[in-house]
Amino acid sequence: MTSTTKILLVDDDELIVSMLSRVLKAEGYDVRTVSQPGEVLRKVRSWQPSVILLDIRMPGRSGIEILGDIMAKGGSAQVVMLTADDTAETAVKAMKLGAVDYLTKPFNVEEVKIVLRNIIEKGRLKREVAYLRSLQEQVVEREIIGDAPAIRELKGRIEKMAQASVHTLLIMGESGTGKELFARYAHRFVVERAGDGFAPFVQVNCAAMPDTLLESELFGHEKGAFTDAREDKKGLFELAQGGTLLLDEIGEMRPALQAKLLRVLEERVVRPLGSGEEHPVDVMVIATTNGDLRQEVANGGFRTDLFFRLSGFAVHVPPLRERRGDIPLLAQHHLETFTRRYNRPSIRGFSPAALALMGRYDWPGNIRELRNVVERIVVLENVDLVHPEHLPLHAGAEGDGSEPRIGRATLPPDGVPLEDVEKDLIMQALVRTQHNKAQAAKLLHISYDTLRYQAKKYGLE
């Protein structure tokens, strides 16, 4: 029970309304009341309660009819019928229409409390399952594009490790090389081992979250553990139970939190903040980094013991410049993806000269940069075949590590939305600066906050 659980009490008996309201508010619930049948649906739509206590005998209209209306409108509220008639026929009819339980008048207060706790807990579990299944749906396996020997070897090593049920995997590589994609590839084998074919994939970016919040997100907390802890919350380790937890940019985690993570990895238990109880976890932990963890260990920024715990099973994703033979495959794959997304089927492919230029370029932003370049072409260029002049790369980039220019696209005859141009420039600035927002903001002569807002607006974070 939490202060945020909303309960709508629908009854025209003032004594019952007064008694139940007092009891439920004392339990910490947020309670609203309705006494007229015609007001129920409006209140449900506007307030969106978690639970509705609905009297079967209402003035002018039965609670069974109101229940039918509530169910027809959908929503997530769970309905408990209040009745003075304890016959099986009444209960069965209410259950068939979608009620989760019923209470018989006169009420036993403790029974009311127990029924509410049970259905709220069931609702919470149902939401968690729905959340985890939605996460798995997002992990629809995307094909790893490329046939370079290094990629084939990398996939083989990951497959062996994952099939051996290793508890940790460290994936290293430059920004934009596709580390998350290889983490999802490892997760595929976790799903295969699951008895029902379901295993959650949960991820968190350690660099994008304040340390205090990250600790609570990972391990969970109990109500009252800190000022804003108004309810119990499961951490990501528990939400990923039986599946995979991806810790992006593990090198950004502060040492004190690294120590707690090491304990979880070694003892396979978590203790939520503010709790004296430990909960066992069965999770494959995949950590990624685009930095040099050995150097971080030498500098004192990363714990030696955690590094050795993670590096026992480590792989390195090669940069795009080391798998140049895959560039045509990747470019065509992204071209087909974006021509479908933006409904630009007229763009068929790349000329030999364009592919040659792309093959010479070093791609400092790796696959992410290639993807952004292709998206820019699809959005801004009105061509059927991509030629070198359409590529926002330095002409003659002969593998010299040169960066993409922030250049001008040819304006199509039918024009282009200004928002697309703005998105393109922000995208190029982020690629050039390896997604360092502070540097990208300077490059574009705008404030850091403005860049953050625009990046979020265009989905470029």
Secondary structure, 3 states (H helix, E strand, C coil): CCCCCEEEEECCCHHHHHHHHHHHHHCCCEEEEECCHHHHHHHHHHHCCCEEEEECEECCEEHHHHHHHHHHCCCCCEEEEEECCCCHHHHHHHHHHCCCEEEECCCCHHHHHHHHHHHHHHHHHHHHHHHHHHHHHHCCCCCCCCCCHHHHHHHHHHHHHHHCCCCEEEEECCCCCCHHHHHHHHHHHHHHHCCCCCCCEEEEECCCCCHHHHHHHHHEECCCCCCCCCCCEECHHHHCCCCEEEEECHHHCCHHHHHHHHHHHHHCEECCECCCCCEECCCEEEEEECCCHHHHHHHCCCCHHHHHHHHCCEEECCCHHHCHHHHHHHHHHHHHHHHHHCCCCCCCEECHHHHHHHHHCCCCCHHHHHHHHHHHHHHHCCCCEECHHHCCCCCCCCCCCCCCCCCCCCCCCCCCCHHHHHHHHHHHHHHHCCCCHHHHHHHHCCCHHHHHHHHHHCCCC
